[in-house]
Amino acid sequence: MRKLNTGIFFGAAGALLVLLAGCNKPTDIAGPSAPSITVGTQIDDTVVSAKVSSALMSNEDIKGYDIKVAVRKGEVMLSGFVDNQAQIDKSIAVTRAVEGVTNVDNKLVLKPSSRTIGNKIDDGVITAKVKSALLADSAVKSFDIGVVTSKGDVQLSGFADSETQIVRATEVTKGIEGVQKVTNQMSVKK
C-alpha cells in the first residue's frame, strides 16, 4: 500500500483556494481601467517625455518651467502657462522635432497678467495641496495628473483612466482653499 504525501496534497489544495479567492476580487470603484500598454511603450514614453522636457527647458525662447509634459503612446500633451503666443508656437515646434513624438496635443494657456512673488508662493502652496488631495482621493489617486497654478487658476492635465476620474479630479480641485478657477485639460487614456 502506498503512503499518501499529505504535505503535497494540502499544498496544492491551498494554492487552488488562493487562486479561486482571486476570482472574487471587488470591482474598481473608479470605473473601467484604461487600455493597457506594454512595458516597452511605457519606457519609450518616459524617454520621449524626458527628451521633450529637456528640449523645452534648454530653449531660450520658451523657458519651459511652467510647462507640463505628459506622454501616452508617443502622443505628447503640453499643458501649463506661458507668457505669449510665440512661446506656445515655439513649444509645439520644439516638441514635434523630438524623435518618438507621434502627435502634439497643445493645452498651453497664456498666463494672466504679471505675478508677484507672493502670487508665486501662493500658487506653489495651492499646487501642492491639489496634488496631495488628488493622490489621497480613492477615485482619482493618480500620478498621471499634471497640476499647474497661476494666480489661483489651476490647470489639470495628463491622462486619466476614465471620464469619471476626470470629473472627480475637477471636483476635488475645486474644494481646495485658494483655488479660483479650474481648467481641466485631461484626456482619457486610449
Backbone hydrogen bonds, N-H to C=O, Kabsch-Sander energy under -0.5 kcal/mol:
donor,donor_aa,acceptor,acceptor_aa,energy
4,L,2,R,-0.5
6,T,4,L,-1.2
9,F,5,N,-1.6
10,F,6,T,-2.8
11,G,7,G,-1.9
12,A,8,I,-2.4
13,A,9,F,-2.3
14,G,10,F,-2.4
15,A,11,G,-2.0
16,L,12,A,-2.0
17,L,13,A,-2.1
18,V,14,G,-2.0
19,L,15,A,-2.1
20,L,16,L,-2.5
21,A,17,L,-2.3
22,G,18,V,-1.3
23,C,19,L,-0.5
23,C,20,L,-1.1
24,N,21,A,-1.2
25,K,22,G,-1.2
31,G,28,D,-1.1
42,Q,38,T,-2.2
43,I,39,V,-2.5
44,D,40,G,-2.6
45,D,41,T,-2.9
46,T,42,Q,-2.0
47,V,43,I,-2.3
48,V,44,D,-2.7
49,S,45,D,-2.7
50,A,46,T,-2.2
51,K,47,V,-2.4
52,V,48,V,-2.8
53,S,49,S,-2.7
54,S,50,A,-2.3
55,A,51,K,-2.5
56,L,52,V,-2.6
57,M,53,S,-2.5
58,S,54,S,-2.2
59,N,55,A,-0.6
59,N,56,L,-0.6
60,E,58,S,-0.6
62,I,59,N,-1.0
63,K,59,N,-2.0
64,G,56,L,-1.0
65,Y,63,K,-1.8
66,D,63,K,-0.6
67,I,64,G,-1.0
68,K,66,D,-0.5
68,K,79,S,-3.4
70,A,77,M,-2.1
72,R,75,E,-2.1
75,E,72,R,-1.9
76,V,74,G,-0.5
76,V,103,N,-3.0
77,M,70,A,-3.4
77,M,75,E,-0.5
78,L,76,V,-0.6
78,L,105,D,-2.1
79,S,68,K,-2.0
80,G,107,K,-0.7
81,F,66,D,-1.2
82,V,109,V,-2.2
87,Q,84,N,-0.6
88,I,84,N,-1.2
89,D,85,Q,-2.6
90,K,86,A,-2.6
91,S,87,Q,-2.3
92,I,88,I,-2.2
93,A,89,D,-2.2
94,V,90,K,-2.9
95,T,91,S,-2.2
96,R,92,I,-2.6
97,A,93,A,-1.3
98,V,95,T,-1.5
101,V,98,V,-1.7
102,T,74,G,-2.4
102,T,100,G,-0.5
103,N,74,G,-1.0
105,D,76,V,-3.5
106,N,104,V,-0.7
107,K,78,L,-2.9
107,K,105,D,-0.6
109,V,80,G,-2.5
111,K,82,V,-3.1
120,K,116,T,-2.1
121,I,117,I,-2.3
122,D,118,G,-2.7
123,D,119,N,-3.0
124,G,120,K,-2.0
125,V,121,I,-2.1
126,I,122,D,-2.6
127,T,123,D,-2.7
128,A,124,G,-2.1
129,K,125,V,-2.4
130,V,126,I,-2.7
131,K,127,T,-2.6
132,S,128,A,-2.3
133,A,129,K,-2.4
134,L,130,V,-2.6
135,L,131,K,-2.1
136,A,132,S,-2.0
137,D,133,A,-1.3
140,V,137,D,-1.1
141,K,134,L,-1.4
141,K,137,D,-1.6
146,G,144,D,-0.6
146,G,157,S,-3.2
148,V,155,Q,-1.9
150,S,153,D,-2.2
153,D,150,S,-1.9
154,V,152,G,-0.6
154,V,181,K,-3.2
155,Q,148,V,-3.2
156,L,154,V,-0.5
156,L,183,T,-2.6
157,S,146,G,-2.1
159,F,144,D,-1.0
160,A,187,S,-2.7
166,I,162,S,-1.4
167,V,163,E,-2.4
168,R,164,T,-2.4
169,A,165,Q,-2.2
170,T,166,I,-1.7
171,E,167,V,-2.1
172,V,168,R,-2.7
173,T,169,A,-2.1
174,K,170,T,-2.4
175,G,171,E,-1.1
175,G,172,V,-0.6
176,I,173,T,-1.8
179,V,176,I,-1.8
180,Q,152,G,-2.7
181,K,152,G,-1.3
183,T,154,V,-3.0
184,N,182,V,-0.6
185,Q,156,L,-3.4
185,Q,183,T,-0.7
187,S,158,G,-2.2
189,K,160,A,-3.0
